[in-house]
Amino acid sequence: MKKKDKLVEVVWLDSSFTAGWRPRTTYSTPETCRTVGFLTHKDKLCINVSMNTSPESRGETMAILRVNVKSIRKVR
């Protein structure tokens, strides 16, 4: 039997941009995001969070760069 993936909430910073013309004094800022899913992989560069898992496969997997991760919390 394979190890069960943990259900987690990841709080992370995402890049953002502003479309169209804006005054020079207007700046884009990073957005704080929350993602809930199964922690299916982690290494020095990134973590993978999958929305769906089964014993044989995973679906809707997001890679989040570790440098952008603010916190990872186990969900019960």
N, CA and C atoms as a LAMMPS dump frame, in Angstrom:
ITEM: TIMESTEP
0
ITEM: NUMBER OF ATOMS
228
ITEM: BOX BOUNDS ff ff ff
-5.0000000000000000e+02 5.0000000000000000e+02
-5.0000000000000000e+02 5.0000000000000000e+02
-5.0000000000000000e+02 5.0000000000000000e+02
ITEM: ATOMS id mol type element x y z
1 1 1 N 0.838 -1.187 0
2 1 2 C 0 0 0
3 1 3 C 0.877 1.243 0
4 2 1 N 0.51 2.227 -0.805
5 2 2 C 1.275 3.458 -0.909
6 2 3 C 0.967 4.395 0.254
7 3 1 N 1.977 5.219 0.588
8 3 2 C 1.811 6.213 1.642
9 3 3 C 0.721 7.211 1.245
10 4 1 N -0.141 7.548 2.191
11 4 2 C -1.236 8.49 1.943
12 4 3 C -0.705 9.922 1.909
13 5 1 N -1.127 10.697 0.917
14 5 2 C -0.747 12.102 0.82
15 5 3 C -1.494 12.91 1.882
16 6 1 N -0.803 13.897 2.465
17 6 2 C -1.412 14.742 3.5
18 6 3 C -2.23 15.862 2.872
19 7 1 N -3.396 16.129 3.463
20 7 2 C -4.219 17.264 3.064
21 7 3 C -3.654 18.498 3.759
22 8 1 N -3.333 19.552 2.964
23 8 2 C -2.69 20.742 3.516
24 8 3 C -3.321 22.018 2.976
25 9 1 N -3.101 23.1 3.705
26 9 2 C -3.404 24.442 3.223
27 9 3 C -2.065 25.158 3.063
28 10 1 N -1.818 25.684 1.873
29 10 2 C -0.575 26.402 1.591
30 10 3 C -0.915 27.88 1.39
31 11 1 N -0.226 28.735 2.118
32 11 2 C -0.349 30.179 1.924
33 11 3 C 0.924 30.606 1.195
34 12 1 N 0.734 31.288 0.06
35 12 2 C 1.885 31.62 -0.78
36 12 3 C 1.668 32.927 -1.52
37 13 1 N 2.752 33.521 -1.982
38 13 2 C 2.701 34.783 -2.724
39 13 3 C 2.762 34.498 -4.22
40 14 1 N 1.879 35.14 -4.974
41 14 2 C 1.855 34.995 -6.424
42 14 3 C 2.168 36.345 -7.062
43 15 1 N 2.757 36.289 -8.226
44 15 2 C 3.018 37.509 -8.994
45 15 3 C 1.696 38.092 -9.469
46 16 1 N 1.692 39.378 -9.744
47 16 2 C 0.496 40.008 -10.299
48 16 3 C 0.936 41.069 -11.305
49 17 1 N -0.002 41.512 -12.105
50 17 2 C 0.303 42.561 -13.055
51 17 3 C -0.916 43.448 -13.23
52 18 1 N -0.683 44.618 -13.802
53 18 2 C -1.747 45.556 -14.081
54 18 3 C -1.839 45.722 -15.589
55 19 1 N -3.013 45.506 -16.148
56 19 2 C -3.215 45.668 -17.583
57 19 3 C -3.604 47.111 -17.897
58 20 1 N -3.211 47.572 -19.047
59 20 2 C -3.585 48.912 -19.474
60 20 3 C -2.657 49.982 -18.92
61 21 1 N -2.92 51.191 -19.32
62 21 2 C -2.111 52.327 -18.896
63 21 3 C -2.491 52.761 -17.486
64 22 1 N -1.485 53.074 -16.681
65 22 2 C -1.674 53.547 -15.31
66 22 3 C -0.689 54.676 -15.04
67 23 1 N -0.99 55.529 -14.067
68 23 2 C -0.019 56.557 -13.681
69 23 3 C 1.289 55.906 -13.224
70 24 1 N 2.389 56.593 -13.412
71 24 2 C 3.698 56.059 -13.017
72 24 3 C 3.784 55.763 -11.517
73 25 1 N 2.924 56.348 -10.729
74 25 2 C 2.938 56.138 -9.284
75 25 3 C 2.154 54.899 -8.859
76 26 1 N 1.521 54.188 -9.814
77 26 2 C 0.753 52.984 -9.517
78 26 3 C 1.648 51.754 -9.701
79 27 1 N 1.692 50.887 -8.719
80 27 2 C 2.528 49.694 -8.775
81 27 3 C 1.693 48.447 -8.524
82 28 1 N 2.096 47.365 -9.169
83 28 2 C 1.504 46.061 -8.875
84 28 3 C 2.206 45.488 -7.657
85 29 1 N 1.479 44.739 -6.858
86 29 2 C 2.072 44.081 -5.694
87 29 3 C 1.716 42.603 -5.715
88 30 1 N 2.553 41.744 -5.101
89 30 2 C 2.225 40.321 -5.052
90 30 3 C 0.911 40.088 -4.314
91 31 1 N 0.216 39.037 -4.703
92 31 2 C -1.048 38.663 -4.072
93 31 3 C -0.827 37.467 -3.146
94 32 1 N -1.436 37.484 -1.968
95 32 2 C -1.39 36.339 -1.069
96 32 3 C -2.482 35.366 -1.477
97 33 1 N -2.089 34.115 -1.707
98 33 2 C -3.025 33.075 -2.154
99 33 3 C -3.081 31.947 -1.134
100 34 1 N -4.198 31.234 -1.133
101 34 2 C -4.364 30.033 -0.302
102 34 3 C -4.784 28.895 -1.214
103 35 1 N -4.089 27.777 -1.095
104 35 2 C -4.4 26.586 -1.88
105 35 3 C -4.574 25.425 -0.916
106 36 1 N -5.673 24.687 -1.063
107 36 2 C -5.911 23.494 -0.253
108 36 3 C -5.884 22.297 -1.183
109 37 1 N -5.123 21.277 -0.802
110 37 2 C -5.031 20.068 -1.603
111 37 3 C -4.108 19.07 -0.932
112 38 1 N -3.747 18.035 -1.675
113 38 2 C -2.891 16.98 -1.149
114 38 3 C -1.436 17.277 -1.494
115 39 1 N -0.565 17.29 -0.482
116 39 2 C 0.86 17.5 -0.691
117 39 3 C 1.42 16.217 -1.295
118 40 1 N 1.729 16.254 -2.589
119 40 2 C 2.116 15.034 -3.302
120 40 3 C 3.605 14.964 -3.622
121 41 1 N 4.324 16.084 -3.478
122 41 2 C 5.765 16.085 -3.739
123 41 3 C 6.373 17.333 -3.138
124 42 1 N 7.616 17.218 -2.691
125 42 2 C 8.36 18.402 -2.261
126 42 3 C 9.847 18.154 -2.5
127 43 1 N 10.537 19.203 -2.917
128 43 2 C 11.983 19.177 -3.051
129 43 3 C 12.508 20.575 -2.743
130 44 1 N 13.789 20.835 -3.013
131 44 2 C 14.369 22.134 -2.671
132 44 3 C 13.772 23.286 -3.471
133 45 1 N 13.298 23.016 -4.682
134 45 2 C 12.782 24.059 -5.555
135 45 3 C 11.308 24.372 -5.324
136 46 1 N 10.477 23.32 -5.193
137 46 2 C 9.034 23.553 -5.14
138 46 3 C 8.303 22.462 -4.363
139 47 1 N 7.022 22.718 -4.14
140 47 2 C 6.121 21.698 -3.611
141 47 3 C 5.036 21.485 -4.663
142 48 1 N 4.441 20.292 -4.656
143 48 2 C 3.313 19.998 -5.538
144 48 3 C 2.092 19.748 -4.682
145 49 1 N 0.992 20.403 -5.025
146 49 2 C -0.288 20.215 -4.354
147 49 3 C -1.267 19.735 -5.417
148 50 1 N -1.882 18.573 -5.172
149 50 2 C -2.839 17.991 -6.112
150 50 3 C -4.241 18.095 -5.553
151 51 1 N -5.177 18.479 -6.394
152 51 2 C -6.567 18.601 -5.969
153 51 3 C -7.239 17.237 -5.852
154 52 1 N -6.797 16.263 -6.66
155 52 2 C -7.385 14.918 -6.664
156 52 3 C -6.286 13.879 -6.645
157 53 1 N -6.491 12.792 -5.893
158 53 2 C -5.534 11.689 -5.875
159 53 3 C -6.271 10.361 -5.843
160 54 1 N -5.604 9.346 -6.35
161 54 2 C -6.062 7.968 -6.227
162 54 3 C -4.809 7.129 -6.01
163 55 1 N -4.931 5.849 -5.707
164 55 2 C -3.724 5.037 -5.505
165 55 3 C -2.795 5.013 -6.727
166 56 1 N -3.343 5.195 -7.929
167 56 2 C -2.536 5.093 -9.142
168 56 3 C -2.232 6.427 -9.831
169 57 1 N -2.95 7.502 -9.49
170 57 2 C -2.751 8.745 -10.242
171 57 3 C -3.104 9.977 -9.412
172 58 1 N -2.756 11.143 -9.996
173 58 2 C -3.058 12.44 -9.393
174 58 3 C -3.631 13.35 -10.459
175 59 1 N -4.44 14.319 -10.051
176 59 2 C -5.005 15.254 -11.018
177 59 3 C -4.982 16.673 -10.507
178 60 1 N -4.976 17.611 -11.465
179 60 2 C -5 19.039 -11.163
180 60 3 C -3.891 19.392 -10.17
181 61 1 N -2.646 19.155 -10.56
182 61 2 C -1.487 19.381 -9.694
183 61 3 C -0.86 20.738 -9.976
184 62 1 N -0.584 21.476 -8.895
185 62 2 C 0.039 22.798 -8.982
186 62 3 C 1.431 22.731 -8.368
187 63 1 N 2.424 23.291 -9.048
188 63 2 C 3.771 23.439 -8.487
189 63 3 C 3.886 24.858 -7.941
190 64 1 N 4.276 24.967 -6.685
191 64 2 C 4.457 26.27 -6.046
192 64 3 C 5.918 26.375 -5.624
193 65 1 N 6.592 27.422 -6.078
194 65 2 C 7.989 27.624 -5.715
195 65 3 C 8.121 27.82 -4.211
196 66 1 N 9.067 27.111 -3.61
197 66 2 C 9.252 27.201 -2.148
198 66 3 C 9.545 28.628 -1.693
199 67 1 N 10.255 29.403 -2.508
200 67 2 C 10.589 30.769 -2.133
201 67 3 C 9.325 31.613 -1.948
202 68 1 N 8.216 31.212 -2.558
203 68 2 C 6.951 31.945 -2.446
204 68 3 C 6.062 31.452 -1.313
205 69 1 N 6.386 30.316 -0.713
206 69 2 C 5.548 29.719 0.329
207 69 3 C 5.747 30.447 1.655
208 70 1 N 4.635 30.923 2.221
209 70 2 C 4.681 31.571 3.534
210 70 3 C 4.412 30.571 4.649
211 71 1 N 3.494 29.611 4.394
212 71 2 C 3.214 28.589 5.414
213 71 3 C 2.537 27.376 4.77
214 72 1 N 2.723 26.219 5.438
215 72 2 C 2.039 24.989 5.071
216 72 3 C 1.436 24.44 6.36
217 73 1 N 0.121 24.216 6.346
218 73 2 C -0.579 23.737 7.546
219 73 3 C -1.355 22.481 7.19
220 74 1 N -1.207 21.449 8.017
221 74 2 C -1.951 20.218 7.831
222 74 3 C -3.431 20.464 8.127
223 75 1 N -4.308 19.971 7.261
224 75 2 C -5.759 20.099 7.437
225 75 3 C -6.28 18.781 7.963
226 76 1 N -7.137 18.835 8.954
227 76 2 C -7.697 17.6 9.527
228 76 3 C -8.96 17.201 8.804
